[in-house]
């Protein structure tokens, strides 16, 4: 069970909910990091009293340093600061809740220190999963997932010592706000419509990814890496109610599922307390009042981002880093009102066709593929 946490990305949706769990469980905080939300990070620092606070933006760091001048809290900035936060000796667990590729290098640094990684940053495993898992093996670092789907699978695998027993992993997808829409209507959806998730309250980027089903494709790749299973042993079903968070089917055809209300505090708490369980922070699921549970096959024709992600998963190598980089760049353009929703998939497809694949990449190859894919997506 974790005792002292370095929280990377504390001002976002997952970060704020993580601090609720940390406070409820009586844990302490070694470091807090954010991008540029100075006011919120100052408030968090004064409540949780970390040793170190980091702003990715140097100007924001200078502002925070002035605001915290009456405290002993050190303030740092940029990637160097993130890596320092991830490797503080006092922290036994690093919860990575930053969005995007920025989480890769600090996560690797924490792994090399043998720390527990509570992983909410799926891009780390999507882009460099094999490198990350090899490093975790070499340094004895535990990686415990925070994503609700991977937390569900992690819980359903407890007690199974042989991956050969697993017939398949079944990831559930809500279907996002556009499930049931006509194909042409989805392609022309607005930012406001894409951000109206039916069940979950999340940050803008992951909400758009959920709307395109790219998020489920990224989780498919993450599952391959985290659980070391081939793509043919992983399935996706659309489950509109977001109550069954994922399932594991075993060789004897038994299926284990983890159920709960759609509340990220539950998987966050499990990642921080595993292998123990502690008194709940999230609300309980009432089986007598919850809606009927339904399951549907995903439609890759209506949601081409999912098809592109599955293609990259089967290709392997740096294809997954290119997929992620192109998607991040394209979603940013969509959120800025510069491209349509349908153009996200078009730009990702263009990047995957443009960027060469390195089959057994080193970290430099992963970073290069990421940057090349971003350029390809931005310049189409």
C-alpha positions, -999 to 999 in steps of 0.1 A, spaced: 0 0 0 13 34 -10 22 60 17 37 89 -1 27 100 -36 43 121 -63 13 132 -84 21 142 -120 -8 162 -134 -25 172 -102 -48 200 -116 -66 179 -142 -96 157 -137 -77 126 -126 -53 146 -105 -80 163 -86 -98 131 -79 -65 115 -69 -60 141 -43 -95 134 -29 -85 97 -25 -50 106 -11 -67 128 16 -93 102 24 -67 74 28 -44 95 49 -15 94 25 11 122 21 23 140 -10 59 144 -21 54 164 -53 26 180 -74 29 190 -110 8 209 -135 10 225 -169 1 261 -163 -29 263 -139 -10 283 -112 -40 292 -90 -52 256 -86 -17 243 -80 -10 270 -54 -42 260 -36 -32 223 -37 3 230 -25 -11 249 5 -34 220 14 -11 191 8 24 207 15 45 188 -10 83 190 -10 83 200 -47 59 218 -71 65 217 -108 50 238 -136 57 227 -172 54 263 -183 85 284 -171 65 316 -168 38 298 -147 66 284 -125 80 318 -119 45 330 -108 41 300 -85 75 305 -70 64 341 -60 31 329 -46 47 302 -25 76 323 -12 62 321 23 64 283 23 94 258 22 80 243 -10 106 242 -39 93 251 -74 108 238 -106 97 238 -142 98 218 -175 107 182 -182 136 184 -158 112 193 -130 88 165 -140 116 139 -138 128 153 -104 92 149 -91 91 114 -104 123 104 -87 121 120 -53 134 96 -27 106 103 -3 79 91 -27 72 53 -29 45 58 -56 43 79 -87 8 85 -100 11 97 -137 -20 116 -146 -5 139 -172 -20 138 -207 0 127 -237 36 117 -245 49 141 -219 44 113 -193 68 89 -209 102 101 -197 93 108 -161 75 74 -159 106 57 -172 127 76 -147 105 65 -118 106 29 -130 144 30 -129 141 40 -92 120 9 -86 89 29 -76 53 18 -79 37 34 -109 0 41 -106 -5 46 -144 -33 69 -157 -12 81 -186 -21 55 -213 2 70 -239 33 57 -220 24 21 -228 8 29 -262 40 45 -275 67 26 -257 50 -3 -239 77 -29 -246 105 -5 -234 85 4 -203 76 -32 -193 112 -43 -199 124 -15 -176 99 -25 -150 111 -61 -150 147 -50 -148 142 -26 -118 114 -45 -100 89 -17 -104 52 -24 -100 29 -9 -126 -7 -8 -114 -33 7 -139 -56 36 -131 -77 35 -162 -111 21 -152 -110 -7 -179 -74 -18 -171 -81 -16 -134 -111 -39 -139 -89 -64 -158 -61 -61 -132 -87 -70 -105 -102 -99 -125 -67 -113 -130 -59 -115 -93 -54 -151 -83 -45 -161 -119 -8 -170 -119 -7 -183 -155 -16 -161 -184 -22 -194 -203 -55 -196 -184 -67 -164 -200 -88 -170 -231 -93 -133 -238 -96 -98 -222 -128 -80 -230 -126 -42 -228 -159 -23 -225 -165 10 -243 -193 34 -235 -197 43 -272 -194 80 -264 -219 106 -273 -222 96 -310 -233 60 -306 -264 55 -328 -258 86 -349 -256 86 -387 -221 84 -401 -223 118 -418 -236 135 -387 -207 121 -367 -182 134 -392 -196 169 -388 -201 169 -350 -191 201 -331 -167 204 -303 -195 210 -279 -212 178 -290 -180 158 -287 -175 170 -252 -209 158 -239 -200 123 -227 -231 104 -215 -215 88 -184 -180 101 -174 -166 135 -164 -132 137 -180 -107 161 -195 -113 175 -230 -88 154 -249 -98 120 -235 -135 130 -239 -129 136 -277 -110 103 -279 -140 86 -263 -163 102 -289 -141 88 -317 -135 55 -300 -98 62 -304 -96 59 -266 -107 23 -268 -81 17 -295 -54 31 -273 -66 10 -244 -65 -21 -267 -28 -14 -273 -22 -7 -236 -38 -40 -227 -14 -58 -251 16 -43 -234 5 -43 -198 -8 -79 -199 16 -92 -225 -11 -108 -247 -14 -108 -285 -42 -88 -302 -62 -119 -310 -67 -124 -272 -83 -90 -267 -119 -79 -276 -139 -48 -274 -176 -45 -267 -198 -14 -264 -215 -12 -230 -236 19 -229 -242 19 -191 -205 21 -181 -212 -2 -151 -192 -33 -162 -157 -18 -165 -141 -48 -183 -140 -86 -182 -117 -115 -184 -127 -148 -200 -108 -178 -189 -100 -211 -207 -129 -229 -189 -153 -202 -204 -158 -186 -170 -160 -148 -173 -151 -125 -144 -162 -89 -145 -157 -58 -123 -187 -37 -118 -191 -3 -102 -205 32 -107 -187 53 -133 -164 70 -107 -126 72 -113 -119 74 -76 -125 37 -73 -97 26 -97 -75 54 -84 -79 41 -48 -73 5 -58 -41 15 -76 -28 33 -45 -39 7 -19 -33 -26 -38 -30 -54 -28 -51 -41 1 -86 -27 -1 -97 2 22 -130 19 30 -147 33 -1 -143 68 -14 -166 62 -44 -203 57 -41 -216 21 -41 -234 5 -70 -271 -4 -63 -279 -35 -83 -316 -31 -77 -318 4 -93 -291 2 -119 -303 0 -156 -302 -33 -176 -267 -41 -188 -264 -42 -226 -235 -51 -249 -230 -44 -286 -203 -49 -312 -183 -17 -321 -187 -4 -357 -153 5 -372 -170 19 -403 -188 46 -382 -157 50 -360 -126 48 -382 -103 59 -354 -108 25 -337 -100 7 -370 -68 27 -373 -57 19 -338 -63 -18 -342 -43 -17 -374 -14 1 -356 -16 -25 -328 -12 -54 -352 17 -36 -371 35 -29 -338 69 -11 -335 67 26 -338 33 25 -355 16 29 -322 37 60 -313 28 75 -347 -9 67 -341 -8 84 -308 12 115 -319 -10 121 -349 -41 117 -328 -29 141 -302 -21 167 -328 -54 162 -347 -75 164 -315 -58 196 -306 -67 211 -340 -103 199 -336 -106 214 -301 -92 247 -315 -119 247 -342 -94 243 -370 -106 209 -384 -138 189 -384 -144 158 -362 -142 136 -393 -108 150 -402 -93 136 -371 -93 101 -385 -82 113 -420 -51 130 -405 -42 100 -384 -46 77 -414 -23 101 -434 4 100 -407 3 62 -404 8 60 -442 36 86 -441 58 78 -411 81 47 -416 78 20 -389 107 8 -369 101 -28 -358 121 -30 -326 125 6 -315 147 23 -289 134 53 -270 149 77 -296 129 59 -324 97 62 -304 102 100 -299 111 105 -335 80 87 -348 59 107 -324 73 140 -337 71 129 -374 35 119 -370 25 152 -354 41 171 -383 23 149 -408 -11 154 -391 -6 191 -387 5 198 -423 -21 177 -442 
